[in-house]
């Protein structure tokens, strides 16, 4: 199964091998509880090897809107500089379980999207992080006339998102007035 992004190394911090990790949407305890992450985009590696460096998390603490993290074997700033800019990934099974009514955004990719009336709009191909409300990119089914399938951008707001059933592979949405004309 494809790995999931959990953050990015922004820069080295201090002289003892720590790094600043941004974009983490897990709590500090959940992040440390992962135990290890995989670094993708390590300097000097390409292709399949670029995502194979395993980093053991030894410590983390909050820092502004990010975290300061120490990985095993990183004791000097020069070592921390080697992973500047890498994306940190985990296997989905490492993530904490979802609470009722919560999903990880990666779980929405591939789900069928239908209106409350049962009209199939298509399947989720991507989720855009906009800061306030994530946006589902939904590619419609191919038309019989050979036209390009319709692409819709649907906000994940409570007014639009009616129900998500990851086990059943479906999302039910309510199209607000004017959304169908776009």
C-alpha positions in Angstrom: 0.0 0.0 0.0 1.2 3.5 -0.8 2.7 5.5 2.1 1.1 8.6 3.4 2.8 12.0 3.9 2.9 13.2 7.6 5.2 16.2 7.3 8.3 17.8 5.8 11.7 18.6 7.3 11.8 22.4 7.1 15.4 23.0 8.4 18.0 21.9 10.9 17.6 23.2 14.4 20.5 23.9 16.7 23.8 22.1 16.7 22.8 18.6 18.0 21.1 17.1 15.0 17.5 18.2 15.6 15.2 19.3 12.7 12.1 21.4 12.4 9.2 19.3 10.9 6.2 21.2 9.5 2.8 20.2 8.2 2.2 17.5 10.8 -1.5 17.1 11.4 -1.0 14.6 14.2 -0.7 15.5 17.9 2.8 15.4 19.4 2.0 12.1 21.2 0.6 10.6 18.0 3.7 11.6 16.0 6.1 10.2 18.5 3.9 7.1 18.8 4.6 6.4 15.1 8.1 5.2 16.2 9.6 5.7 12.8 9.0 7.5 9.5 10.4 7.1 6.0 12.3 10.0 4.3 11.5 10.6 0.7 13.8 12.9 -1.3 17.0 12.4 0.6 19.9 14.2 -1.1 22.0 11.8 -3.3 19.2 9.3 -3.8 16.9 8.9 -6.8 14.2 6.5 -8.0 13.0 3.8 -5.7 15.8 4.5 -3.2 14.6 8.0 -2.6 11.8 6.8 -0.3 13.6 4.0 1.6 15.5 5.8 4.3 13.9 4.8 7.6 14.3 7.3 10.5 13.6 6.3 14.1 12.0 9.1 16.1 13.7 9.5 19.5 12.2 12.7 20.7 9.9 15.6 19.6 8.6 18.8 21.2 6.3 21.5 20.0 7.8 24.5 18.2 5.6 27.4 17.0 3.3 25.8 14.5 5.7 22.9 13.9 7.7 20.3 15.9 11.4 20.0 16.8 12.3 16.3 16.2 15.4 14.2 16.9 16.0 11.1 14.9 18.3 8.2 16.0 21.8 8.7 14.7 21.5 12.4 14.1 23.9 14.1 16.5 25.3 17.0 14.6 23.8 19.8 12.5 25.6 18.6 9.4 23.7 15.3 9.6 20.4 17.1 10.1 21.2 19.3 7.0 21.3 16.1 4.9 17.6 15.6 5.3 16.5 19.2 4.8 13.4 19.4 2.6 12.6 15.6 2.7 9.0 14.5 2.9 8.2 12.2 5.9 6.0 9.3 5.2 4.4 6.4 7.1 2.6 3.2 6.2 -1.2 3.8 6.7 -1.3 1.0 9.3 1.0 3.1 11.6 -1.5 5.9 11.9 -3.7 6.1 15.0 -7.3 4.8 14.5 -10.0 7.2 13.5 -12.5 8.6 16.0 -16.2 8.3 15.0 -17.0 10.8 12.2 -13.3 11.4 11.3 -11.3 10.2 8.3 -7.8 10.8 7.0 -7.9 12.7 3.8 -5.9 10.0 1.9 -8.8 7.6 2.7 -11.1 9.6 0.4 -9.1 9.0 -2.8 -10.9 6.7 -5.1 -14.3 6.9 -3.3 -17.4 7.2 -5.5 -19.2 10.6 -5.1 -23.0 10.8 -5.5 -25.7 13.3 -4.8 -28.4 12.8 -2.2 -30.7 11.9 -5.1 -28.3 9.1 -6.1 -26.7 10.7 -9.2 -23.1 9.5 -9.6 -20.8 12.5 -10.0 -17.6 10.5 -10.3 -14.7 9.5 -8.1 -12.3 11.5 -5.8 -8.9 11.7 -7.5 -7.3 14.2 -5.2 -7.9 16.3 -2.0 -6.5 19.9 -2.0 -5.5 21.4 1.3 -6.6 25.0 1.2 -6.1 26.0 4.7 -9.7 26.4 5.7 -11.7 23.6 4.0 -10.2 20.8 2.0 -11.5 20.5 -1.6 -12.4 17.2 -3.2 -11.4 16.9 -6.9 -14.0 14.6 -8.4 -13.6 13.3 -12.0 -16.9 12.3 -13.5 -17.7 9.2 -15.6 -16.8 9.2 -19.3 -19.6 10.4 -21.5 -21.0 8.3 -24.4 -20.2 11.1 -26.8 -16.4 10.8 -26.1 -16.3 14.2 -24.3 -13.7 14.8 -21.7 -15.1 13.7 -18.2 -16.3 16.5 -16.1 -14.1 17.6 -13.2 -15.8 19.1 -10.1 -14.2 20.8 -7.1 -16.3 20.2 -4.0 -15.6 21.8 -0.7 -15.7 19.5 2.3 -18.0 21.9 4.2 -20.9 20.6 6.3 -23.3 22.2 3.9 -21.9 20.0 1.0 -20.6 16.9 2.6 -23.6 14.8 3.8 -22.0 11.4 4.5 -18.7 9.5 4.1 -18.6 5.7 4.1 -15.0 4.6 3.6 -15.9 1.0 4.2 -18.6 1.2 1.5 -16.5 3.3 -0.8 -19.0 6.2 -1.1 -19.4 9.9 -0.4 -22.8 11.6 -0.5 -22.9 15.3 -1.2 -25.5 18.0 -1.5 -24.9 20.3 -4.5 -25.7 23.9 -3.4 -27.5 26.2 -5.8 -25.2 27.2 -8.7 -22.7 24.4 -8.0 -24.0 22.2 -10.9 -23.6 25.0 -13.4 -19.8 25.5 -12.8 
